[in-house]
Amino acid sequence: MTFFSEPSSEGDARVREQSEAFARAHEANRRRSEEGSRRARVGLVFLSVGMLLLVALGFSPAPYVVRSPGPVFDALGTVQASQEDTTQVEVITIGGADTFEPSDGQLDVMTVNVGGRPENLPNWFEVFLALVTPSNDVLPVEAYYADAETGEQRDAQNAALMQGSEADAIAAALINEGYDVGTALAIVSVGEDGAAAGMLEPGDIVKSVSGIPVDSTEGLPAAVAEASGGNLDSLGPVDVVVDRAGESKTFSITPRPGLVEGEERPLLGVTVATQHEFPIDVDIELGNVGGPSAGLIFALAVSDKLVDGDLTQGLHVAGTGTMSPDGTVGSIGGITQKLYAAVEVGADLFLAPADNCQDVLDGGIPGDIPVYAVSSLNEAEQVIQTVGEGGDTAALRTCESVLGS
């Protein structure tokens, strides 16, 4: 019995053709698989290299500084004596006059942290994170530090500005309360490469700039800006009159563009401090905080302690602004960060220099905190009184009303 028949020649040919076609397809699939694997390996290598380069770039220094909200201090409260001494001391102490303890209100000093120094810049990851964080902003390092300026030099400058700010605030508060205060503006240091190098000297008492009387740390840059024309591209010379050991001297100095709290202004290249003759003793202690922007709050706090009554009326007040001895409130830097900090600590209202109103609106007001624009110590007191008494706040100035928006 036969179970299988022999294949014909035609069948055999078809089998061979099918086998060969199968073999060719298998070989093609194998080659495609090998090519795909090879490409995957090459892609993985490039991806790995790219990731390593990205990580290396991310941790490399970026030519920027990052501003973020800093610590908040109640000027009517206490502060740690120093980093080594944890004892709490009053921010403001007064001797030689009757003082009155404030009630439950607060007057908050707002600060800004500046991340990055010329010798220790932030990395690109930190810069990117700041760019996507609404409370932070990023500035080119040259917008905060002058050419060849070190972090240590800037710290010294900020410390001098704080010292001058404290003195101006005390003078403004005492004058506001009827005390007689003598005032003078002294040169503390002269930058080696500054516009005034070789002319002004430490100890000189500045009297005027091109006929404009000057007696405060805020008044000097304002007078220099006005007298030099204010155009940073073509600044003109100014006549600076100083008293040097009892002798009046006049110097013609052409200011140079420089930075004060991130704002470019015409500068003489000097550090100054206000010298006052106070009829009573007032001391302000705020630890390692620099810059002139706490002047307004300091002046309010000194006034509050000298007057029988409650200036804050129980309100939690935050604010910022320089203070001149005549009670004028001046502009500052980093107001966006200070607004975010005020919201974070639950302030009832925020006092902003009227000259900073464009910055306030450009940066946006976080939350629903009321922001009032002030130009003087008296106006700031009026705002607090009106809000505290539940009065008509429609008459108070806001940044929208100042700018007509």
Residue pairs with C-beta under 8 A, 6 or more apart in sequence:
7 15
57 124
58 123
58 124
58 125
58 128
59 123
59 124
59 125
60 123
60 124
61 121
61 122
61 123
62 121
62 122
62 123
62 124
62 126
62 127
63 121
63 140
63 141
63 142
64 116
64 121
64 122
64 127
64 138
64 139
64 140
64 141
65 114
65 115
65 116
65 117
65 121
65 122
65 138
65 139
65 140
65 141
65 143
65 144
65 145
66 114
66 115
66 116
66 122
66 126
66 127
66 130
66 136
66 137
66 138
66 139
67 112
67 113
67 114
67 115
67 136
67 137
67 138
67 139
67 262
67 334
67 337
68 112
68 113
68 115
68 130
68 133
68 135
68 136
68 337
69 110
69 112
69 113
69 135
69 337
69 338
69 340
69 341
69 344
70 110
70 111
70 112
70 113
70 337
70 341
71 111
71 289
72 108
72 109
72 110
72 111
72 318
72 341
72 342
72 344
72 345
73 79
73 91
73 108
73 109
73 111
73 286
73 289
74 91
74 106
74 107
74 108
74 109
75 91
75 92
75 107
75 108
75 109
75 294
75 297
75 298
75 300
75 301
76 91
76 92
76 102
76 105
76 106
76 107
76 301
76 304
76 305
76 312
77 90
77 91
77 106
78 88
78 89
78 90
78 91
79 88
79 89
79 90
79 91
79 285
79 286
79 287
80 86
80 87
80 88
80 89
80 287
81 87
81 88
81 89
81 285
81 287
82 287
83 288
89 285
90 285
91 109
91 284
91 285
91 286
91 301
92 282
92 283
92 284
92 285
92 298
92 301
92 302
92 305
93 282
93 283
93 285
94 280
94 281
94 282
94 283
94 302
94 305
94 306
95 280
95 281
95 282
95 283
96 279
96 280
96 281
97 280
97 306
98 306
99 305
99 306
100 304
100 305
100 306
100 307
100 308
100 309
101 305
102 304
102 305
102 310
102 311
102 312
103 310
103 312
103 314
104 314
105 310
105 311
105 312
105 313
105 314
105 315
105 316
105 317
106 312
106 315
106 316
106 317
106 347
107 297
107 300
107 301
107 304
107 311
107 312
107 317
107 319
108 297
108 316
108 317
108 318
108 319
108 342
108 345
108 347
109 286
109 289
109 294
109 297
109 298
110 293
110 294
110 297
110 318
110 319
110 320
110 337
110 338
110 341
110 342
111 289
111 294
111 338
111 341
112 333
112 334
112 337
112 338
113 337
114 144
115 122
115 126
115 130
116 122
116 141
117 145
117 150
117 151
117 154
118 141
118 145
118 149
118 150
118 151
119 150
119 151
120 151
121 141
122 130
127 138
129 136
130 136
130 137
130 138
131 138
134 340
134 364
134 366
135 336
135 337
135 340
135 366
136 337
137 336
137 337
137 363
139 262
142 259
143 259
143 262
143 264
144 154
144 259
144 262
145 151
145 154
145 259
146 258
146 259
147 193
148 193
155 290
156 271
157 271
157 290
158 290
158 291
159 290
160 188
160 189
160 271
160 272
160 273
161 217
161 271
161 290
161 291
161 292
162 286
162 289
162 290
162 291
162 292
162 294
163 273
164 216
164 217
164 272
164 273
164 274
164 292
165 217
165 291
165 292
165 293
165 294
165 295
165 298
165 322
165 323
166 284
166 294
166 295
166 298
167 273
167 274
167 275
167 276
168 216
168 217
168 218
168 274
168 292
168 295
168 322
168 323
168 324
168 325
169 284
169 294
169 295
169 296
169 298
169 299
169 302
169 323
170 276
170 278
170 282
170 284
170 298
170 299
170 302
171 181
171 183
171 274
171 276
171 278
171 325
172 295
172 299
172 323
172 324
172 325
172 326
172 327
172 377
173 282
173 298
173 299
173 300
173 302
173 303
173 306
173 377
174 181
174 278
174 279
174 280
174 282
174 302
174 306
175 181
175 325
175 326
175 327
176 299
176 303
176 327
176 377
176 378
177 303
177 306
177 307
179 278
179 279
179 280
180 279
181 276
181 277
181 278
181 279
181 325
182 276
182 277
183 215
183 216
183 274
183 275
183 276
183 277
183 325
184 205
184 215
184 274
184 275
184 276
185 205
185 206
185 214
185 215
185 216
185 217
185 219
185 220
185 272
185 273
185 274
185 275
186 203
186 204
186 205
186 206
186 272
186 273
186 274
186 275
187 200
187 201
187 202
187 203
187 204
187 205
187 206
187 242
187 270
187 271
187 272
188 202
188 270
188 271
188 272
188 273
189 202
189 270
189 271
190 196
190 197
190 200
190 201
190 202
190 269
190 270
190 271
191 197
191 269
191 270
191 271
193 269
194 256
194 267
194 268
194 269
194 270
195 253
195 254
195 255
195 256
195 267
195 268
195 269
196 240
196 251
196 253
196 268
196 269
196 270
197 269
199 240
199 251
199 253
200 240
200 242
200 251
200 253
200 268
200 270
201 244
203 244
203 245
204 242
204 243
204 244
204 249
205 242
205 243
205 244
205 275
206 214
206 220
206 240
206 241
206 242
206 272
207 213
207 214
207 241
207 242
207 243
207 248
208 214
208 223
208 240
208 241
209 220
209 223
209 224
209 227
209 238
209 239
209 240
209 241
210 223
210 227
210 238
210 239
211 227
211 239
212 223
212 226
212 227
213 219
214 220
214 223
215 274
215 325
216 274
216 324
216 325
216 326
217 272
217 273
217 274
217 292
217 322
218 292
218 295
218 322
218 323
218 324
218 328
218 330
219 324
220 268
220 272
221 260
221 265
221 266
221 267
222 330
223 238
224 238
224 255
224 265
224 266
224 267
224 268
225 265
225 266
227 236
227 238
227 239
228 235
228 236
228 237
228 238
228 254
228 255
228 266
229 235
229 236
230 266
232 257
232 264
232 265
232 266
235 254
235 255
235 256
235 257
235 266
236 254
237 252
237 253
237 254
238 252
238 253
238 254
238 255
239 250
239 251
239 252
240 250
240 251
240 252
240 253
240 268
241 248
241 249
241 250
242 248
242 249
242 250
242 251
243 249
253 268
255 266
255 267
255 268
256 266
256 267
256 269
257 264
257 265
257 266
257 267
258 264
258 265
258 266
258 267
258 269
259 265
260 267
260 333
261 291
261 292
261 293
261 332
261 333
261 334
262 333
262 334
263 331
263 333
274 325
276 325
282 302
284 298
286 294
291 332
292 322
292 330
292 332
293 320
293 321
293 322
293 332
293 333
293 334
294 320
295 321
295 322
295 323
295 324
295 329
295 330
296 319
296 320
296 321
296 322
296 323
296 329
296 351
296 353
296 374
296 377
296 380
297 319
297 320
297 351
298 323
299 323
299 327
299 377
300 311
300 317
300 319
300 377
300 380
300 381
300 384
303 311
303 377
303 381
304 310
304 311
304 312
311 381
311 384
311 385
312 384
312 388
313 384
313 385
313 388
313 389
314 388
315 348
315 349
315 384
315 387
315 388
316 345
316 346
316 347
316 348
317 347
317 348
317 349
317 351
317 384
318 338
318 341
318 342
318 345
318 347
318 349
318 350
318 351
319 350
319 351
319 352
319 374
319 380
320 332
320 335
320 338
320 351
320 352
320 353
321 329
321 330
321 331
321 332
321 351
321 352
321 353
321 356
321 374
322 329
322 330
322 331
322 332
322 353
323 329
323 330
323 377
324 330
327 376
327 377
327 378
328 375
328 376
329 353
329 354
329 374
329 375
329 376
329 377
329 379
329 380
330 353
330 355
331 353
331 355
331 356
332 353
332 356
335 352
335 356
335 359
335 360
335 363
336 359
336 360
336 363
336 364
338 350
339 350
339 352
339 360
339 363
339 365
339 366
339 369
339 371
340 366
342 350
342 369
343 366
343 367
343 369
347 369
348 369
348 370
348 387
349 369
349 370
349 371
349 372
349 383
349 384
349 387
350 369
350 370
350 371
350 372
351 372
351 374
351 380
351 383
351 384
352 360
352 371
352 372
352 373
352 374
352 399
353 373
353 374
353 375
354 373
354 374
354 375
354 397
354 399
354 402
355 375
357 373
357 399
357 402
357 403
358 399
358 403
360 371
360 399
361 399
361 400
361 403
361 405
365 371
370 387
370 393
370 398
371 398
371 399
372 383
372 396
372 397
372 398
373 397
373 398
373 399
373 401
373 402
374 380
374 383
374 397
379 397
382 396
383 396
385 391
386 392
386 393
386 395
386 396
387 393
387 396
